[in-house]
Amino acid sequence: MRVCFVGDSFVAGVGDETHRGWAGRLIARGIERGYALTGYNLGVRGDTSAMIRQRFEAECAARFPPGDHAVGVVFSFGVNDVIRWGAKPRVAVEDRIPNLAAILGAAGERNWPILMIGPPAIADDALNAELLELDAQMRAFCRSQMVPYLGVHEDLAGNDLWRREVAADDGAHPRAAGYDLLAGLASGAWDAWLQDVAARLEP
């Protein structure tokens, strides 16, 4: 099995002194559960949905060989879409879901199973309100496309450990304990999705 984790700095694990992030923790969890799994971290700090839309397909295709392999893609992004450079957000509100639609559509055309993890909370209440709205929109769109979606924003926004971790770092990224928390929130969805991906190898 080969799985690509595609997204932004949270996928890359920025701030984690153990250099594993939540993606690395989920990969380790899958291996510990007996899957012959290779995981690829394709998180890029600063990436928006528009940037991921442009790059992900070629990057994943290069890591998915032909033959008897089960493959899949875990996506997570959104925070950089709402971040402002000057007065305007980096990605306009009206472009965010179309970018998501294009990403999921391209992956679907290649028959790549998808798991979508929503954007986490940061240390900016105004941007968190916008992220909460984006989270709901992404969830609704994924549901309409039969794509499994895990929202983590509300759980993290209300979690004291996450808030402390983010505040102690750069106002956005946690340290190792925060990534432990995020991986824990995602573990159930990851286990179920990984089982579905593995089933594609069964005769």
N, C-alpha and C positions, 0 to 999 in steps of 0.2 A: 504494500500500500504506500502511496505517496500523496502527501497533503501539503498544499501551499497555504500559508497564512499571509494574506494580502491586506495592506492598510497603511497606517500612519505610524507616528512615534510610539503610540501605545502598543501597537503590535510589535514594533521593534524592541520594546522594553526599556525605553529611555528612562533613566533614573534608578534602575534596578542594579544595585551593587553586585548582585550575583550573575548578572548578564543573561538571565533566562527569560524574564518577562512572563506574561501569562501564557503566551504561545509555547514557550519552551517547557513550561510546567505541564501543559496539556499534552504535548508530545511525549514527555516522560511518563505521564499517566497512561497513555495508550500503550506504550512499550511495556510498562509494568503489568498491564492487563493481558499481555501475550500477543499483541498485534505485531506483525513484521512491518513496522511503520518507519518510513523516512519522512521527516517533516522539514519544510523549507520556510524560513522566515523572510518574507518579502515586504516587511514594513519599512517605510521610508519617512524619516522625520520631515514634517511640513507638508506632506501630501494631502491634497484635497480630493474630493470625489472625481473632479475633472481630470486630475493628474493620474489617478488610479485607472480611470477609464481608458486613458491613452496607453498605459504600459502593461497592464496586468496580463493580457491574453498571451502576448509573446513570451513574457517571463515564465508563466505557468507552463505553456506548451514546451518550452525548452527543458522542463523538469519532469514531464510526463512522457515516458517512453512508450512505444507501441508494445503490444504483447499482453501477457496475462498479468496485468496490474489493475488494482482498484485505485482510483485517483479521486481527489476532491479538493475544494477550495473553501477556506474559511475567510470571510471578509469582515473587516471592522474599520469604520471611518466615520467622519462627520464633524469632529471637533474643529478641524481646520477650515471647514466650510463656513462656520459661523464667526471665526476669528476675523477681526477687522484690521486691515492695513489702511490707516486713515479713517475716513468716515464710512466706507463701504465694506461689507463682508467679502471675504475672498471668493466665495461662490454665491451668486444671487439666489434668493429664496426660490425663484421660479425654475432654477436650473438644477436644484439638488436631487429631486426625485427623478427627473429625466436622466440624470447621470447614473443614478442607481438602476433605473430601468435598462439602460444601455449595457451596464456591467452584467447584470443578471441575465439579460438576453444573450449576450455574447457567450457567457459561460454555459447557458442552457443549450445553445446551438451546438456546442461541443460535447454535450451530454456529461458535463462535469457536475457532480453533486455539490450543493452549496449549503453552507451554514453561515448565517449572518449574525454577528454580534453587534449590538447597538453601541453608540458613543457613550463614554463614561462622563462623569461629572468632573468639573474643574473648580477652581477657587474664585469664580466670578459669577455672582448671582444672576446678573442680567443675561450673560451668555448661557448660563444653565437653563434659564427659562426658555431660551430659543432652542437649546439642545433638547429639552424635554419635548417641545413641539415637533422637532425634527424626528426624534425617536418614535413618536406616535405615528408620524407620516410614513416613516420607513417600515415600521411594524405592519401598518395597514397594507402598504404596497406588497411587502413580502408575502403576507397572508393571501393576497389576491393572486399571487404567482405560485402558491404552494411551496414557498421557500421557508424552511425553519428559521425563526428569528428569536433571538434572546435579547431582551432589553435589560440592561444593567444600570441605567442612569439613575433611576429612583432609589434603588438599593444603595448605590454608592453615595449619592447626594445626602442620604440620611444616615450614613455610617460614620461614627466618630473617628474610627481608625483611618479610614480613607481620607477624611477631611484633614486630619493631622498630618498624614503622610504627604498629601499634596501641598499643604501650607508650608511644611518644613523643607520642601524642595523648591520647585520653580513656579508654583501656583497652578500647575497642570498635571505633572507626572508624579506618581508615588514612588516610593522606594520598595524594597523587596517585600515588606509586609503587606503593602497595598496590592502588589501583583499576586501575592498569595491569596488575598481576599478575592480579587477579580477572577483568578483561575478557579477558585472554589465555587463562585457563582456560576461559572460557565461549565463546570464539570459534568453536571447532569445532562445538559444539552449535547455536550461533546460526546459523552459515552453513547447516547442514543444514536446520534448521527454517525459516529464511527462504526457502530454495529451495522447500520444500514449500508454504509459504503462497503464494508467488508463482505456483506451478503452478495454483492455483485460478483464476487469471485466464486461463489458456490455454483456447482453444475446444475 
